[in-house]
Amino acid sequence: METIVEDILRWSPERIKELQGKRLREAVSRCFRGHPHYRKLMERQGITPDDIQTIDDLENFPVTTKADFVANPEAFRLQLDDLPVEDQALSRIIYTTGSTTGVPAPVYVTAADHYDYMLRSVRRRDFIDIRKGDLMVSLFPLTPYPMGAAGRAIAEASACGAALLETNPGHSGDLVSPHRRTAEIMELVLEHQPHILWGIPSYVLKFLKSVASTGQQLHRLRVVMVTGEGLSKAMEQNIRDAMTAVGAEDNNVVNRYGSTEQGSAMVECVPGSGFHDLAPDSVFMEVLDPETGKRCPDGVEGELAFTHLNRSGTTLLRFAVGDRAVLSHEPCPHCGRTGSARMVSGPFRSGDIVKVKGTLVNLAAMCDLVSKTPGVEDMQVIVEYKDGLDSLRIRVAPHESVSVDKDSFVDRVQRVVQKATSITPQIETVSMGDLIGAAAAGKLRRVIDQRKES
């Protein structure tokens, strides 16, 4: 597989599509010869590699769901002994979250997959201000099952010529471990004075506020990268304000979208531009009609899916990630790039559109509305049964400025939700610490439908 390091996002759409078609043919051929799941699927469906010659032909290929993958992740690992050693040697195993069994599913990464990620990291420097000689701090938790983002932080820093400091937040129960508490991490980070912080939004904000509370400064800090949670505009502004409060050189917040299974990241060139697909030569992105599996045209919302074009470890074709989004292939009005798709709306979880008291409610959109309400620092929506009926409870962490009249604050949040949904929610005010403290593995679930979990 030839390697392309140049900014192919400035190629013409036709040239990109030609390259994607070539790589898709190779990927489907490999899967037919040595992919346990897709070989059986293709035989069962009567599909041969000759049937999938172009990106357009991919519409005739069945959609893979997360449930398919989690049920038997070993069957999604490519197994061919005639590939180059880089495509067979295992570099690492990372794990997804959200398994129905409670045990995350492994994602196998070969040396070639690892190299590919590093090369895409170099390309991302046009979108993310990572400079040679920078010090990047990883605030991702140290978890029993290695997280994708935590491991990829090492790859990204080294590919860009930066150094990485791992801080190991989290805890391990009664085990003796290298985990550090926030106070220890603060001491370490203040001593090293990094240029970049990278972590889960809620924990990054907690960390920066802890630093600000001591009156000390991170005067070289200029970039915060966040991933792993949805980032509301209110949360983004809170992080920028916290960066200013610690004397940061700049307050650039980079929101990254991706998934452990995908093995890549989508990033905005400027806030509001839409997330650019930065690896169209490695991953093909599409939006599907969830009923038919057919591809939605630009501007039409559907289920986000991706296809690996040159993976040799865990390989996925038309994998529906569980998010809804809208794509555009028009030139970006901000940077002019033409060579890949942009996610111009979303993402939000497919399961976030639910019925509550007979009303169809977009919980993700409601979260965004509440987070923009003056005085709201962060929040969490819980759908539950109460007295035999559907009930909507919203846990809201008020900003420090909301200290005098909490009744009017609660009323304001309640009215926002009523106007948007015609449902009167129960509003519960909590501290930011309590909200973050309830996060699992450092991730705050902003939408919880307890009806599905009971």
C-alpha positions in Angstrom: 0.0 0.0 0.0 1.6 3.3 -1.1 1.8 6.0 1.6 0.5 9.5 1.0 1.7 12.2 3.4 0.8 15.3 1.4 -2.4 17.3 2.1 -4.7 15.3 -0.2 -7.6 17.3 1.3 -6.8 19.8 -1.4 -7.1 17.2 -4.2 -10.2 17.3 -6.4 -13.2 15.1 -5.3 -12.8 13.0 -8.4 -9.1 12.2 -7.7 -10.0 11.3 -4.1 -12.9 9.1 -5.2 -10.5 7.3 -7.7 -8.0 6.6 -4.9 -10.8 5.4 -2.5 -12.1 3.1 -5.2 -8.7 1.5 -5.7 -8.1 1.0 -2.0 -11.7 -0.3 -1.5 -11.1 -3.0 -4.1 -7.9 -4.1 -2.3 -9.7 -4.0 1.1 -12.7 -6.1 -0.1 -10.3 -8.6 -1.7 -8.4 -9.0 1.5 -11.6 -9.4 3.5 -12.9 -12.1 1.1 -9.6 -14.0 1.4 -9.0 -13.7 5.2 -11.6 -11.9 7.2 -13.7 -14.4 9.2 -16.9 -12.2 9.5 -16.9 -10.7 6.0 -15.9 -13.8 4.2 -18.9 -15.6 5.6 -21.2 -12.6 5.1 -20.1 -12.3 1.4 -20.6 -16.0 0.8 -24.0 -15.9 2.4 -25.1 -12.9 0.4 -23.6 -14.1 -2.8 -21.2 -11.1 -3.0 -17.8 -11.4 -4.6 -14.9 -8.8 -4.8 -15.9 -8.2 -8.4 -19.2 -6.8 -7.2 -17.5 -4.0 -5.2 -15.3 -2.1 -7.6 -16.2 1.5 -6.7 -17.2 3.6 -3.8 -20.7 3.7 -5.3 -20.9 -0.1 -5.3 -20.4 -0.1 -1.5 -24.1 0.8 -1.2 -24.8 -2.8 -2.1 -22.8 -4.1 0.9 -24.6 -4.9 4.2 -24.2 -2.5 7.1 -22.2 -3.7 10.1 -23.6 -2.7 13.5 -21.8 -2.3 16.8 -23.8 -5.2 18.1 -22.4 -7.4 15.3 -18.8 -6.4 16.2 -19.2 -6.7 20.0 -20.8 -10.1 19.7 -17.6 -11.6 18.2 -14.7 -9.0 17.9 -12.2 -11.8 17.0 -14.0 -12.4 13.8 -13.3 -8.9 12.6 -9.5 -9.3 12.8 -7.9 -9.8 9.3 -6.1 -13.1 9.1 -3.8 -13.4 6.1 -0.3 -14.9 6.2 0.8 -13.6 2.8 0.8 -9.9 3.8 4.0 -7.9 4.6 5.3 -8.3 8.1 4.0 -4.8 9.1 0.5 -5.9 8.2 0.7 -9.0 10.4 2.8 -7.8 13.4 0.6 -6.7 16.3 1.5 -3.3 17.6 -1.1 -2.9 20.3 -4.6 -3.8 21.5 -7.0 -1.1 22.5 -10.6 -1.5 23.7 -13.9 0.1 22.9 -16.5 1.1 25.5 -20.2 0.3 25.6 -20.2 -3.5 25.4 -23.5 -5.1 26.3 -21.5 -7.7 28.3 -19.7 -5.1 30.3 -16.4 -6.3 28.9 -15.0 -3.9 26.2 -14.3 -5.4 22.8 -10.6 -5.5 21.6 -9.5 -3.6 18.6 -6.3 -5.0 17.1 -3.7 -2.6 15.7 -0.9 -3.8 13.4 2.4 -2.0 12.9 1.1 -0.8 9.5 -2.1 0.6 11.2 0.1 2.3 13.8 2.3 3.8 11.1 -0.8 5.0 9.2 -2.1 6.8 12.3 1.2 8.6 12.8 1.3 9.8 9.2 -2.3 11.2 9.5 -1.1 12.9 12.7 1.5 14.8 10.6 -1.3 15.9 8.2 -3.4 17.1 11.2 -0.8 19.7 12.0 -2.5 22.0 9.5 -5.6 21.8 11.8 -4.0 21.5 15.2 -1.1 23.7 16.4 1.3 21.0 17.5 4.9 22.2 17.0 8.3 20.4 17.1 9.6 20.7 20.7 6.2 21.2 22.3 5.3 19.4 25.5 1.9 17.7 25.4 0.2 16.5 28.6 -2.2 13.5 28.4 -4.9 13.8 31.0 -6.6 10.6 29.9 -7.3 8.2 32.7 -5.2 5.1 33.2 -7.8 2.3 32.8 -7.6 -1.5 33.0 -8.5 -1.8 29.4 -6.2 0.5 27.3 -8.2 3.4 25.8 -7.7 4.3 22.2 -7.1 8.0 22.8 -4.6 7.4 25.6 -2.4 5.2 23.4 -2.8 7.4 20.3 -1.6 10.4 22.3 1.9 8.8 22.3 1.8 8.2 18.5 0.5 11.7 17.7 3.1 13.5 19.9 6.0 11.5 18.5 4.9 11.9 14.9 4.8 15.6 15.3 8.1 15.9 17.1 6.6 16.8 20.4 7.2 15.3 23.8 4.4 13.6 25.9 3.9 13.6 29.6 1.4 10.9 30.8 -0.2 11.9 34.1 -2.3 8.7 34.9 -5.5 10.0 36.4 -7.9 7.5 37.9 -7.8 4.9 40.6 -7.5 1.1 40.9 -9.4 0.3 44.1 -7.2 -1.5 46.6 -4.4 -2.3 44.2 -1.0 -0.5 44.5 -0.8 1.4 41.2 0.8 4.4 39.5 -2.5 6.4 39.4 -2.3 10.0 40.5 -4.9 12.2 42.2 -5.6 15.6 40.7 -3.4 17.4 43.3 -0.4 15.3 42.3 -1.1 15.8 38.6 -1.3 19.6 39.2 2.1 19.6 40.9 3.6 17.6 38.0 2.1 19.7 35.3 2.9 23.0 36.9 6.5 21.9 37.2 6.8 21.0 33.5 4.7 23.9 32.1 3.2 22.3 28.9 2.1 23.8 25.7 -0.8 21.4 25.1 -3.3 19.6 27.3 -5.3 16.6 25.8 -8.1 14.8 27.6 -11.8 14.3 28.2 -13.6 17.8 28.4 -15.1 17.4 31.9 -11.8 16.4 33.4 -9.8 19.0 31.6 -12.1 21.7 32.9 -11.9 20.3 36.4 -8.1 20.2 36.2 -7.8 23.8 34.9 -10.2 25.1 37.6 -8.1 23.3 40.3 -5.0 25.0 39.0 -6.8 28.4 38.9 -8.0 28.0 42.5 -4.3 27.9 43.6 -3.4 31.1 41.9 -0.7 29.4 39.9 -0.2 29.7 36.2 0.3 27.6 33.1 1.9 30.4 31.1 3.1 28.3 28.1 -0.3 26.6 27.6 -1.9 27.6 24.2 -3.9 24.5 23.1 -6.4 22.2 24.8 -7.5 19.2 22.7 -10.6 17.3 23.9 -12.3 14.1 22.8 -14.3 11.3 24.3 -17.4 13.4 25.2 -19.7 15.7 23.4 -18.5 19.3 23.7 -21.2 21.9 24.1 -20.6 25.5 23.2 -21.0 26.4 26.9 -18.4 23.8 27.9 -16.0 25.0 25.2 -16.3 28.6 26.5 -15.8 27.4 30.1 -12.6 25.7 29.1 -11.4 28.9 27.2 -12.2 31.0 30.3 -10.3 28.5 32.5 -7.3 28.7 30.2 -7.4 32.5 30.5 -7.7 32.2 34.3 -4.4 30.2 34.5 -2.5 32.7 32.4 -2.4 30.6 29.2 -0.5 32.1 26.2 -3.6 31.4 24.1 -7.0 29.7 24.6 -7.4 27.6 21.5 -9.8 24.6 22.2 -9.7 21.8 19.6 -12.6 19.5 19.6 -11.8 16.1 18.0 -14.4 13.6 16.8 -13.6 9.9 16.2 -14.0 6.5 17.6 -11.7 3.7 18.8 -12.9 1.5 16.0 -12.4 4.1 13.3 -8.8 4.8 14.2 -8.8 8.3 12.9 -10.0 11.8 13.9 -12.2 14.5 12.4 -11.3 18.1 13.3 -12.7 21.6 12.5 -10.3 23.9 10.6 -11.9 26.8 12.5 -14.8 26.7 15.0 -18.1 26.2 13.2 -16.5 24.9 9.9 -17.8 21.4 10.4 -15.5 18.4 11.2 -13.2 17.6 8.3 -12.5 13.9 7.4 -8.7 14.1 7.6 -8.0 10.6 6.3 -10.1 10.0 3.2 -7.3 7.7 1.9 -7.7 5.5 4.9 -11.3 5.7 5.9 -14.4 6.3 3.8 -17.2 8.2 5.6 -20.9 8.1 4.6 -24.3 8.8 6.1 -27.0 6.1 5.7 -30.7 5.8 5.8 -31.1 3.6 8.9 -34.1 1.8 7.4 -32.6 0.9 4.0 -28.9 1.2 4.4 -28.8 3.3 1.3 -26.5 6.4 1.2 -28.1 9.7 2.1 -27.3 12.7 -0.2 -25.4 15.7 1.2 -27.5 17.8 3.5 -29.7 14.9 4.6 -29.4 13.6 8.2 -28.7 9.9 8.6 -26.6 7.3 10.4 -22.9 7.8 10.3 -20.8 4.9 9.0 -17.3 4.3 7.9 -15.3 1.8 5.9 -11.6 1.0 6.5 -9.7 1.2 3.2 -6.3 0.0 4.3 -6.5 -1.5 7.8 -4.8 -4.9 8.4 -5.8 -5.5 12.1 -9.4 -5.1 13.1 -11.1 -4.2 9.8 -14.7 -2.9 9.4 -16.8 -2.3 6.3 -19.8 0.0 6.5 -19.7 0.1 10.2 -22.5 2.2 11.7 -21.0 4.0 14.7 -24.3 4.8 16.4 -24.2 8.5 15.7 -26.4 10.6 13.4 -24.9 13.4 11.3 -25.1 15.4 8.1 -22.2 15.4 5.6 -21.2 17.8 2.9 -18.7 17.4 0.1 -18.8 21.1 -0.9 -15.6 23.1 -0.6 -15.0 24.4 2.9 -15.9 28.1 3.0 -13.2 28.7 5.6 -10.1 26.8 4.3 -11.1 26.0 0.7 -10.3 22.3 1.0 -12.2 20.2 -1.5 -10.9 16.6 -1.1 -13.0 15.1 1.7 -16.3 15.1 3.5 -17.2 17.5 6.3 -19.6 16.7 9.1 -21.7 19.9 9.0 -24.3 18.8 11.6 -24.0 16.4 14.5 -22.8 14.1 15.7 -25.4 13.0 18.2 -26.2 9.5 19.4 -28.9 7.7 17.5 -30.4 6.5 20.8 -30.8 10.1 22.0 -34.0 10.4 20.0 -36.6 8.8 22.3 -40.2 9.0 23.3 -40.9 10.6 26.7 -44.6 10.8 27.8 -45.6 10.0 24.2 -43.5 12.9 22.8 -40.5 12.3 20.5 -37.6 14.1 22.1 -34.1 14.8 20.7 -32.2 14.6 24.0 -28.9 15.6 22.4 -30.4 18.8 21.0 -32.1 19.4 24.4 -28.7 19.1 26.1 -27.3 21.7 23.8 -30.1 24.1 24.5 -29.8 23.7 28.3 -26.0 24.1 28.1 -26.4 27.4 26.4 -28.8 28.7 29.1 -27.1 31.5 31.1 -25.6 30.3 34.3 -25.3 26.6 33.3 -21.8 25.2 33.6 -22.6 21.6 32.7 -25.5 19.2 32.9 -26.8 15.7 32.5 -30.2 14.4 31.3 -31.8 11.3 32.9 -34.9 9.6 31.5 -36.5 7.3 34.1 -39.7 5.7 35.3 -41.2 7.5 38.3 -44.5 6.3 39.8 -45.1 4.2 36.7 -44.7 7.0 34.3 -41.9 8.4 32.1 -40.0 11.2 33.8 -37.3 13.6 32.7 -34.7 14.7 35.3 -32.0 17.2 34.5 -29.0 17.5 36.8 -27.5 20.9 36.4 -24.2 22.3 37.7 -24.7 26.1 38.0 -21.9 28.5 37.3 -20.2 30.0 40.3 -22.0 33.3 39.5 -25.4 31.6 40.2 -25.3 31.9 44.0 -28.1 34.2 45.1 -31.4 33.2 43.4 -31.3 29.5 42.6 -35.1 29.3 42.3 -35.1 31.7 39.3 -32.2 29.7 37.8 -34.1 26.4 38.1 -37.2 28.1 36.6 -35.2 29.4 33.7 -33.8 26.0 32.9 -37.2 24.4 33.2 -38.8 26.9 30.8 -36.1 26.2 28.2 -36.9 22.5 28.3 -40.7 23.1 28.3 -40.5 25.3 25.3 -38.4 22.8 23.3 -40.2 19.6 24.3 -43.6 20.5 25.9 -42.4 18.4 28.9 -41.9 19.7 32.4 -38.7 18.2 33.8 -37.5 17.9 37.3 -34.4 20.1 37.7 -31.8 19.0 40.2 -28.9 21.4 41.0 -25.6 19.7 41.8 -22.0 20.9 42.1 -19.6 20.5 39.2 -17.6 18.2 41.3 -20.6 15.9 41.9 -21.4 15.8 38.2 -17.8 14.9 37.2 -17.5 12.5 40.2 -20.3 10.4 38.7 -18.4 10.0 35.5 -17.3 6.5 34.5 -13.6 6.2 33.5 -13.5 10.0 33.4 -16.3 10.2 30.9 -19.5 12.1 31.8 -22.5 10.6 30.2 -24.7 13.5 29.4 -27.7 11.4 28.4 -28.8 8.4 30.4 -32.0 6.5 29.6 -32.5 4.4 32.7 -35.6 2.7 31.1 -33.2 0.8 28.8 -30.8 -0.1 31.6 -33.3 -1.4 34.2 
